[in-house]
């Protein structure tokens, strides 16, 4: 049986060149790791630019999310790879009366949604400041989304939603984030990045 | 989201192989490869009209129905859905079977968007979930069927009726039959009804009958009789009187009798067009409500004619017809009828009912009073004596007897009455059955086999009251034409007239010919000016529309269009017809008794559509006795209706199931994206734009999916399947075979 001895006796035989080689190997590994992390982040956090000059909105939304502009909103993006409810970010503009307050907007949204979605439950409303220090109202809510095909047996999803409502120039900008309640917390940073980059 | 090269190749090869295998022609046990029985089953719904005024909904009436758009428009009968005395409910529940073998489950609520009680057709729109939450119909993607051209149907064609056979646990039933004939009525000519040898249960009323290519060609129709009628049937389902038991004291859901007639689908087309375009037509002119009949409905004056002319009048009156006869029309006078009156014709020979020439219990589609006919054309009658019995509400109203195979004896006859203004050459000119008001109205008729001295008589009626009778000896030639007249120096009143001609050929006077005509309008030469200055306009409101000038084109998105016309000398009660068309397709047609003043200006109607009147060429036609007296036309936008890219119900249904490669379990929440044939996978994944998508589907809890939008043969689609935690798979060049009714593909995804 051959015995391979690993030990300090041979260390004395390491040359200067070998020592630098070890240092460089560790260095290259660290660099590769950093590049890999960077590439992953670039991929995961890759964004696509969207702009609507009519509505005066510019945004960066996650790459690979489906964009849809053919609805009663300015635009909507959805993550079709999500299990359960497809994570959605939506920007809509609603006209408001000159005398309207944020509460009026929230009431209108609540009334409309309670007619359209199941078990609509407002959870909280609170004033917040956006990254550009504008004042806004955050409305948290939840509802149940049944399957969209009555001929299939899909289990309804519990959806958690967050509306950021900003009143400006006689309009209400409503930025909505909707996610399956099980993955809401893990998906929220995506929305936070979207919100930070949103210009309107 | 990027596939490794080998995996991509493998996935595409697998997909291609599966598609090829499943696209091969298969044995289809239906008439035609395009007959997608599964899709028709899924498009068939059960409709319950309920009364929601109490603590819990109480079922009032029930019927079957059919989805005719992906957005949840349902075609069914009016009698079990539109509130009436027999079915007084205030809401509609739509039940759908999620599995082919399962009974329907209440899933949605619906509202009536278009209806015609006389034709017994209604179109319902699914607009709420079962719990009352509102639905955006445009977001629905339900299976639906297309309407066929029912005029293309011929005798002995095969029909398949798909509907719910009872109120119990039955799933959707398919019943096959053949076309055995057609019944004629004034409202639809010789094809007012389609007869079938299939006997259907009453709960199938309102459902769909399909031709060999799987398109809806008719609506099986019957009407439950009043509960006092001998043939009435009903079923108690709920404890409506809260006494703890379900007995005959509880509300009874009426069931129709056996069905053997179908209302042709072409009758539903105008309503369908108005419903899909969301056209809302309202009359703004104040009218006097026409008084409801106070007496019981009656039929009288039954007689037969071998032919019907263009105005719907009998050409002659006969008591017997020669062997080989293939046209018989039973005419009769009716009074006090409503659209809720149920009538029936039973034709029997030797005491045996002849279903080919009978008409089962259906709703009355005529007016309140007038002349009506029911009959058949193009179907040979065997020699024999036939008894025609008319019933109202299941009770015999009147009867008449006809001999087929009568001798060829040449008897004196009168026929082919037409009306007009007499000219210098002893003829009459005009439109034939509508004359202008004046002092004289003339009638010309054909006489044959007459002999000098033969007694004959003419009787003129005005509004069912005799106004002139003459009994004379024949003094003209044997055969030819003769003109007679009615005159009043003070002027004949506008309204409905009738002429009856009698002959005495040895057995007393017998009716030989008869016809109705209408006097209306002011004379312009030999013709009547009844409606004039018909035009379209637009304005901020109805009041301003009265003074706005006429327009022949409107910009795209015009919110409302007003139509106006003036009228002259129309007696209230005169039947007139208003017909609206868009791109030459009618979307509104009603024949109603005139209910405004006798003369007037600016009869005003509004055509409104939420979001603006769709582009198209709109036309309004105003007529009396099938003669158009005024029409006007205008273009909106480009003058042509927009193409609805979702309107096509033909194609291949794509469905399947997605599995985990390792575990074999179905994957829930996966997304199947069918990319439009204008793009490929690479182009789609570069942009991820909804505009590039042909259809989307999500898997249910066991991985099943159904792509509701049908794939079209010849188009090359791309496919992208994506699920959280799995490597996506994709393929370009997905093409379906034209003779495959559906495509069912399993997919296997690898964790990654």
HADDOCK unambig.tbl for C-alpha pairs under 7 A between the chains (distance, minus, plus):
assign (segid A and resid 64 and name CA) (segid B and resid 688 and name CA) 6.21 0.50 0.50
assign (segid A and resid 65 and name CA) (segid B and resid 688 and name CA) 6.41 0.50 0.50
assign (segid A and resid 66 and name CA) (segid B and resid 688 and name CA) 4.78 0.50 0.50
assign (segid A and resid 66 and name CA) (segid B and resid 689 and name CA) 5.58 0.50 0.50
assign (segid A and resid 66 and name CA) (segid B and resid 690 and name CA) 6.28 0.50 0.50
assign (segid A and resid 67 and name CA) (segid B and resid 688 and name CA) 6.32 0.50 0.50
assign (segid A and resid 67 and name CA) (segid B and resid 689 and name CA) 5.07 0.50 0.50
assign (segid A and resid 67 and name CA) (segid B and resid 690 and name CA) 5.86 0.50 0.50
assign (segid A and resid 68 and name CA) (segid B and resid 689 and name CA) 6.46 0.50 0.50
assign (segid A and resid 68 and name CA) (segid B and resid 690 and name CA) 5.15 0.50 0.50
assign (segid A and resid 80 and name CA) (segid B and resid 671 and name CA) 6.38 0.50 0.50
assign (segid A and resid 81 and name CA) (segid B and resid 671 and name CA) 6.96 0.50 0.50
assign (segid A and resid 81 and name CA) (segid B and resid 722 and name CA) 5.55 0.50 0.50
assign (segid A and resid 81 and name CA) (segid B and resid 723 and name CA) 4.89 0.50 0.50
assign (segid A and resid 81 and name CA) (segid B and resid 724 and name CA) 5.03 0.50 0.50
assign (segid A and resid 82 and name CA) (segid B and resid 723 and name CA) 6.72 0.50 0.50
assign (segid A and resid 82 and name CA) (segid B and resid 724 and name CA) 5.27 0.50 0.50
assign (segid A and resid 83 and name CA) (segid B and resid 669 and name CA) 4.75 0.50 0.50
assign (segid A and resid 83 and name CA) (segid B and resid 670 and name CA) 6.54 0.50 0.50
assign (segid A and resid 83 and name CA) (segid B and resid 723 and name CA) 6.62 0.50 0.50
assign (segid A and resid 83 and name CA) (segid B and resid 724 and name CA) 5.47 0.50 0.50
assign (segid A and resid 84 and name CA) (segid B and resid 669 and name CA) 5.03 0.50 0.50
assign (segid A and resid 115 and name CA) (segid B and resid 133 and name CA) 4.80 0.50 0.50
assign (segid A and resid 115 and name CA) (segid B and resid 134 and name CA) 5.43 0.50 0.50
assign (segid A and resid 116 and name CA) (segid B and resid 133 and name CA) 5.00 0.50 0.50
assign (segid A and resid 116 and name CA) (segid B and resid 134 and name CA) 4.78 0.50 0.50
assign (segid A and resid 116 and name CA) (segid B and resid 135 and name CA) 6.21 0.50 0.50
assign (segid A and resid 117 and name CA) (segid B and resid 133 and name CA) 6.57 0.50 0.50
assign (segid A and resid 150 and name CA) (segid B and resid 98 and name CA) 6.20 0.50 0.50
assign (segid A and resid 151 and name CA) (segid B and resid 98 and name CA) 4.23 0.50 0.50
assign (segid A and resid 151 and name CA) (segid B and resid 99 and name CA) 6.77 0.50 0.50
assign (segid A and resid 152 and name CA) (segid B and resid 98 and name CA) 6.74 0.50 0.50
assign (segid A and resid 152 and name CA) (segid B and resid 700 and name CA) 6.01 0.50 0.50
assign (segid A and resid 153 and name CA) (segid B and resid 700 and name CA) 5.60 0.50 0.50
assign (segid A and resid 153 and name CA) (segid B and resid 701 and name CA) 6.32 0.50 0.50
assign (segid A and resid 154 and name CA) (segid B and resid 700 and name CA) 4.23 0.50 0.50
assign (segid A and resid 154 and name CA) (segid B and resid 701 and name CA) 5.06 0.50 0.50
assign (segid A and resid 155 and name CA) (segid B and resid 701 and name CA) 6.39 0.50 0.50
